[in-house]
Amino acid sequence: MHTQDSTTASPVATSPTSGTPGIPPFRYTAELAGRIEQRWQDLWDERGTFHAPNPSGSLGDGAGERPAPDAPAYFLMDMFPYPSGAGLHVGHPLGYIATDVVGRHRRMCGDNVLHALGYDAFGLPAEQYAVQTGQHPRTTTEANIANMRRQLRRLGLAHDPRRTFATTDTDYVRWTQWIFLQVFDSWYDEAAPRADGGTGRARPVSELLAQYESGARPTPDGRPWSELDEVERRRVIDPQRLAYVSETPVNWCPGLGTVLANEEVTAEGRSERGNFPVFKRSLRQWNMRITAYADRLADDLDLIDWPEKVRAMQRNWIGRSEGAQVVFTVLGGGELEVFTTRPDTLFGATFMVVAPEHPLLDEVPAAWPDGTRDTWTGGHASPAAAVAAYRTEAAARTAVERQADTSKTGVFTGHLATNPVTGTAVPVFTADYVLMGYGTGAIMAVPGGDERDHAFARTFELPVVHTVLPAPDSEVPDGPYTGDGVVVASANDEVSLDGMDVATAKSTIISWLEGRGAGTGTVTYRLRDWLFSRQRYWGEPFPIVYDEHDLPIALPESMLPVDLPEVPDYSPRTFEPEDADSNPEPPLGRNEEWVHVTLDLGDGPRTYRRDTNTMPNWAGSCWYYLNYLDPSRRETVVEPSLEQYWMGPEHNATVGASGGVDLYVGGVEHAVLHLLYARFWHKVLHDLGHVTSVEPFHRLFNQGYVQAYAYADSRGQYVPADEVEEQTSEDGSVTYLWQGQEVRREYGKMGKSLKNVVTPDDMYEAYGADTFRVYEMSMGPLDLSRPWETRAVVGSQRFLQRLWRNVVDEDTGDLTVVDADPDAATLRLVHRTVDEVRTEMDAMRFNTAIAKLIVLNNHLTSLDRVPRAAAEVIVLLVAPFAPHLAEELWERLGNTESLVRAPYPVADPAYLVQETVTCVVQVQGKVRDRLEVPPDIGEDELRELALAAPGVLRSLADREIRTVVVRAPKLVNVVPV
């Protein structure tokens, strides 16, 4: 494989390290590693080594060439990083290193790999820093990006630098605004056929307008379209858009001075950022009609290769429920509509409950009707007094507090409604556990079949009727029966459900309700339309102006982008966290010249008002993967041929009919927010013909987290983790000392406040980037969290030092490999390692791949001289993990071309046939895994394999190891501290 004389040396390898007594001059130290790494990073940039060639356009490979016709397109991505002012700690690069390993491996396997990294640069931290310092958020953001880019470059990540960008770049903002206008200029036609055989897709608003003009679609009030003036027509069209302005209940956070999407509110009813209380308010805001895509967002999860946990989280958030809308007639006039998933229990509905915000309560009877119990009134003399007091009480509680409270509070509203199947009048209560934002804001209560309704009925002395029992002759229980069974006590003169199973009873009663005009079978969703307005400065302005009728008008493409104006103060006005009655005051409203602008939009110069809200930071991350395909081509949001090549359905052998990014790696914390929003935008773009892929991300992989120990003293104050000393007593117990005093060890996240941050810069200086990369990939399975142990990094360094010594003489810097053929044992181990490492790489089990490489390297160390053939194989196998060292050794071995695209080794099946035995692996005497190993396996090799076994890693968790007992080849026992 070599193409030049084996004695040729590279510039770095022939330079000795700084003279340190007792250390050979050519030892692979952090200093030598640093020089090797920076040299190769410069060469990669100079040569365009990682330039991913497009099949068309200006972006070729390093030599300007197009991709080989037989090279499959492979697109992998990391989740968009936010450029923090604090820079990176060692936990952040875990996913970046993993995708780099995958990308380097796929290149060597012959794929045309696209791997790039941009920056999700709009966000609250930069704005908050601007508020504190007066420095423009762009200045802060650009400095943070520069620092992060420096840190990531030192890792040797194989990104195509031509494709990097930030969401704050003017050209990128233009296309984000352009996509918003595509959504704004679209409506969802539920009857439109799709290419996949389904119905329902986005269509341009111009086609909706044509339907009204032709008379194919009637106007809401029945008047001919020609009789409506322009304002009336707009008021018909605008509410049907996929992006629309409405007066809707929103999550108002006074402490942040902005509204939040449901996904940005914690389970405790507080803001994810800042932990401030959140209140329901009705405000005029932008919304996106993500609910129109609810079914497709749920159903198409079956098309993609995602962790089941994430798919379940998305399905639960969408919350599809099948049931019926049922109409109860309110005595005295009006109707009360409820949604129920159990229409079969209608005969057991003995009362109703509405949310305190329900409009039915705007008018209530003047006096309590006959039959009102004292327990229903809350001690008030009239329904109006009772409802007003209860509404005031409920308004002071968050939605989560209301749902979590197990004590059942409420009052009778004075209203009575008629149960459509029994004809009896049932009382209507208001209670704060019913929320206006879910369903219709009203429920029919069936205390015989629901725990919550039963508790309410007991509190307020309401009747309980059981309509489902395990069997027809079962005894009626004291409490509710919530299981499946047979329907009972459910008949009137026109329909009987008695004796039916629940499913049959549901369909029967829905048909009866529809025939009577008292209800319809329907589907509802937990998902609500996406609240898209933020009262922030540092975000994308809306490409919208408002006319004198307060109607939104899209700006033409020629006026994009709409840039952020200068403002005297970057902060939205914030309020006391509990001030629920406060109103948003966005920063953009402080630039009067920008807000009120004279434009000619086709009918002469007129004065318009700009929107003073900005888009949420999710906007830029909804489509950034498309921008990677070619940021330099700006005639369209994405060139169709490039989208088909990199993301189209069946663009390689594994992506399938959905298409999309081949591998997307990131944290599970984005399971709902970013991933759901991006899928929605992508489907709109798909419906409008801008992309061919059905889904944006075909395969998703959630990496675990790098966690760390923190140490607190007796006062609970954290002390510097790197100054703590571990002390083991004679009985084996361990204590931790800082400056002579005992401190308590905790395990969790890494952060400044915990004084346990370790930065990549620390690792580069102490060990080099390759050692850091190998350590992070060897710590455990990639999808599990793992503890950071700086002391353990030296193990990865020793592995690379031994690899270096197997090729280079530490004293002279000369090449030490020989051209002799490997012996039979070495050949078998080399080919077995190639076969096993290939398997582990394909499954992203990098820790076990590294364990097998260590075994092979240890074997080569035991030889008098290392055969060139074996050395070249292990260098190629190591290359995805330690790319700088591998390049250096590859060049030292006489190769003139980079190994980045050298063929990945392939095992010869003839060397893989051998007998194996089963080795039992124990932790503290309990069997945790089994390994199939050769009968002649050595103790060192078996120890490495056992410590990398998944069962052992799971069992050890964060515990340290006291000793490992090896009885090759059949037993290994790991004894933790």
Beta strands, then each sheet from edge to edge (+ up, - down):
strand 1: 73-78
strand 2: 112-114
strand 3: 186-193
strand 4: 199-204
strand 5: 243-253
strand 6: 258-260
strand 7: 279-288
strand 8: 321-330
strand 9: 335-340
strand 10: 351-354
strand 11: 411-418
strand 12: 425-430
strand 13: 442-445
strand 14: 468-469
strand 15: 486-487
strand 16: 519-524
strand 17: 530-531
strand 18: 544-546
strand 19: 552-554
strand 20: 596-600
strand 21: 605-610
strand 22: 663-666
strand 23: 700-702
strand 24: 706-712
strand 25: 718-719
strand 26: 725-728
strand 27: 734-738
strand 28: 741-748
strand 29: 786-787
strand 30: 917-923
strand 31: 926-933
strand 32: 961-967
strand 33: 971-976
sheet 1: 2+ 1+ 22+ 23+
sheet 2: 3+ 4-
sheet 3: 6+ 5- 7+ 17-
sheet 4: 9+ 8- 11+ 12- 10- 13+
sheet 5: 9+ 8- 16+
sheet 6: 14+ 15-
sheet 7: 19+ 18- 21+ 20-
sheet 8: 25+ 24- 28+ 27- 26+
sheet 9: 25+ 24- 29-
sheet 10: 31+ 30- 33- 32+
end
